Amino acid sequence: MRTRAQEGALVLGAALCTALFAQVAIAVPGSPVPITGQTLAVVLTAAALGPGRGLAGQVAYLLLGAVGLPFFAKGASGWGALVGPTGGFLVAFLPAAFLVGLAARQGHDRRWWTAGPLFLAGQLLILAIGVSWLRMKTGLDSATALQKGFVPFIPGGLIKAVIAGLVMPLAWKFVRSRAP
C-alpha cells in the first residue's frame, strides 16, 4: 500500500515528465501548434500510473503551467495558453490520460501489438480534440484546421506510438523480472 506522499510523488512525477517532454518542441511552418514530446509523456505516464493517477498527473501539469511555471511547449505558461487556439491540445491530455490508463489497467500496454494501437489512439484523441478547439478559436474552416493541426502531426504521432508501444512492454518485463 502506498502512502499519500508516494501517490503525490507519482502524480507530480507525471506532471514533471510531461513538462520536460514539452520542451522538445519543433515549430510547424504555418501552424500555431508545435510538434512536442508532450503526447508521448501523456500516454507513457497514463499507462504506468493508471486512469486516476494518470489523469491527476495531467491535471497537475495543466495547473502548474497555468499558474506560471514554464511547463508548456517552449517554456510557455499561463491561462492564456489553456484558453488560446492551442489550448485544446493541452486540455485533451485529460481524457487521453484517463482512457489510456483505463486500457492499460486491462493489460493493453503489456504487449507491443496492443500497446502501439492503444498509444496511437491516445495521440489521435488529443489531435481530434485539439483540432476542434483550434477551429472554434480561430474560425478556420475544417479543411484548414486539419491542415494546420492534424496532418503535420500524423508522422510524429505514429513514431511516438511506436516508441511507447515498445517501451512499455519492455518496462513491464523489467519490472516483472525484478519482482521478489
KAQUIPE-V277598 format. One record per residue. N is the residue number from 1. NEAR is the number of other ideal C-beta (glycine too) atoms within 10 Angstrom. Layout:
n=N near=NEAR
n=N near=NEAR
//
This chain:
n=1 near=3
n=2 near=10
n=3 near=8
n=4 near=7
n=5 near=8
n=6 near=10
n=7 near=14
n=8 near=14
n=9 near=12
n=10 near=18
n=11 near=22
n=12 near=15
n=13 near=16
n=14 near=27
n=15 near=23
n=16 near=17
n=17 near=20
n=18 near=30
n=19 near=21
n=20 near=13
n=21 near=20
n=22 near=24
n=23 near=15
n=24 near=15
n=25 near=17
n=26 near=12
n=27 near=12
n=28 near=16
n=29 near=5
n=30 near=9
n=31 near=18
n=32 near=14
n=33 near=21
n=34 near=20
n=35 near=19
n=36 near=22
n=37 near=21
n=38 near=28
n=39 near=30
n=40 near=24
n=41 near=27
n=42 near=33
n=43 near=35
n=44 near=27
n=45 near=28
n=46 near=32
n=47 near=28
n=48 near=22
n=49 near=22
n=50 near=19
n=51 near=17
n=52 near=15
n=53 near=21
n=54 near=31
n=55 near=24
n=56 near=23
n=57 near=28
n=58 near=29
n=59 near=16
n=60 near=20
n=61 near=30
n=62 near=21
n=63 near=13
n=64 near=19
n=65 near=25
n=66 near=19
n=67 near=11
n=68 near=10
n=69 near=15
n=70 near=15
n=71 near=26
n=72 near=28
n=73 near=24
n=74 near=13
n=75 near=13
n=76 near=17
n=77 near=17
n=78 near=15
n=79 near=12
n=80 near=10
n=81 near=18
n=82 near=17
n=83 near=15
n=84 near=17
n=85 near=21
n=86 near=23
n=87 near=20
n=88 near=24
n=89 near=24
n=90 near=29
n=91 near=18
n=92 near=24
n=93 near=29
n=94 near=19
n=95 near=15
n=96 near=27
n=97 near=33
n=98 near=19
n=99 near=19
n=100 near=30
n=101 near=27
n=102 near=16
n=103 near=21
n=104 near=27
n=105 near=16
n=106 near=10
n=107 near=11
n=108 near=19
n=109 near=28
n=110 near=16
n=111 near=13
n=112 near=16
n=113 near=9
n=114 near=17
n=115 near=27
n=116 near=20
n=117 near=14
n=118 near=23
n=119 near=34
n=120 near=19
n=121 near=17
n=122 near=32
n=123 near=26
n=124 near=17
n=125 near=20
n=126 near=26
n=127 near=24
n=128 near=15
n=129 near=19
n=130 near=25
n=131 near=24
n=132 near=15
n=133 near=22
n=134 near=26
n=135 near=20
n=136 near=12
n=137 near=16
n=138 near=16
n=139 near=8
n=140 near=17
n=141 near=10
n=142 near=10
n=143 near=10
n=144 near=14
n=145 near=21
n=146 near=16
n=147 near=15
n=148 near=21
n=149 near=27
n=150 near=18
n=151 near=14
n=152 near=18
n=153 near=25
n=154 near=13
n=155 near=10
n=156 near=17
n=157 near=20
n=158 near=14
n=159 near=12
n=160 near=26
n=161 near=23
n=162 near=15
n=163 near=16
n=164 near=28
n=165 near=22
n=166 near=14
n=167 near=19
n=168 near=24
n=169 near=18
n=170 near=10
n=171 near=15
n=172 near=18
n=173 near=11
n=174 near=9
n=175 near=10
n=176 near=9
n=177 near=7
n=178 near=7
n=179 near=5
n=180 near=2
//
